[in-house]
Amino acid sequence: MVDMVRESFQMWQQLEKEAETKIFRQTGMLLIDSESPPQESNEWDKVFANCDIPHEYLTSKELCARYRGIEFHGNYKVTLEKMAGVLAAGKALVCYQNLLLKHGGKILDGEKVLDIIPKRKVTVKTMQGTYVAKSLILTPGPWASQLLHPLGLKLPLTVERINTCYWHEKVQGTFLKFPVFADVTVRDPVNAERDTVVYGLPSDEYPGLMKVCLHQGTTIADADSRDRPENGNMEDIDILSRYIRHHFPGLDDLPHIVEPCLYTNTPDHVPIIDQHPVFPNIVFACGMSGAGFKFAPVYGKILTQLIFGEHVDYDLSAFRYNRFNEPGGGTMSKL
């Protein structure tokens, strides 16, 4: 995955150059963990050491002295990874869309897919029309199960609704230059066995508001039910409010904006990128588990290599659809 991160970073830089638009802001990333016993290192330490990634370690006291508006007191191990930053997703998508149009592509937005008929040529029926092509790349996001199951692929995917929360700075500009952060020390008071990762991005997307969220949410039946009132879980907002009060006194402890977001999760939180076992002219990617966007350029290249029968630059064994062992997971049924 580290090699994918490196190439993705290079490809985002290439997009910035071609589109003449700034989409990446380097901020660094704080990785907040519990203090390890002496001589014991965590997985991050091993990755940084093996891949020569610039970083430094901070004590809790050094962390609080360097950045305003925060409080982390106690036995924390804080690592500042210096190359990380924030991708402006909206700008990035517009850049790719504009380049697609420039090179003769078409964008047909808002067309609900009704049926996919796989043969030597693939037929796709939507509410607006019927399209026939030699090959098809599917990246259906939270609608993956609905589209892939009729093609004979039964995948162990779950759709999760996340509350994306933005918190108002008490003093505007306090967190403008704050790093991205991920805190793995938080424990869910409702379910003590559940890992609860809090992550955040500096004030940028909405001026004066910092994004702080849980990297998990509530499982829902399907993507189309995202905005139903019964799926509006408030437990995670309560957890975040307590977290903000404890660690970010520079922010108001009630979210100013809450937006729904959808994750499509695999059991191991590794994406599925593969070729249909019966119809090689169909390739698909899904189950990004909330972390797919940063790898989008590389995943797109891999899908292109698969659909054209070219050599794939990466070992895809960890990404195959049939890697899951649980009953019914990653199986191929009869069409």
Buried (B, 14 or more C-beta within 10 A) or exposed (E): EEEBBBBBBEBBEEBBEEBEBEBBBEBBBBBBBEBEEEEEEBEBBEBBEEEEBEBEEBBBEEBBEBBEBBBBEEEBBBBBBBBBBBBBEEBBEBBBEBEEEEEEEEEEEEEEBEEBEBEEEBBBBBEEEEBEEEBBBBBBBBBBBEBBEBBBBBBBBBBBBBBBBBBBBEEEEBBBBBBBBBBBBBEBEEEEEEEBBBBBBBBBBEEBBBBBBBBBBBEBEEBEEBEEEEBBBEBBBEBBBEBBEEBBEBBBBEBBEBEBEBBBBBBEEBBBBBBBEEBEBBBBBBBBBBEBEBBBBBBBBBBEBBBEEEEBEBEBEEBBBBBBEEEEBBBBEEE
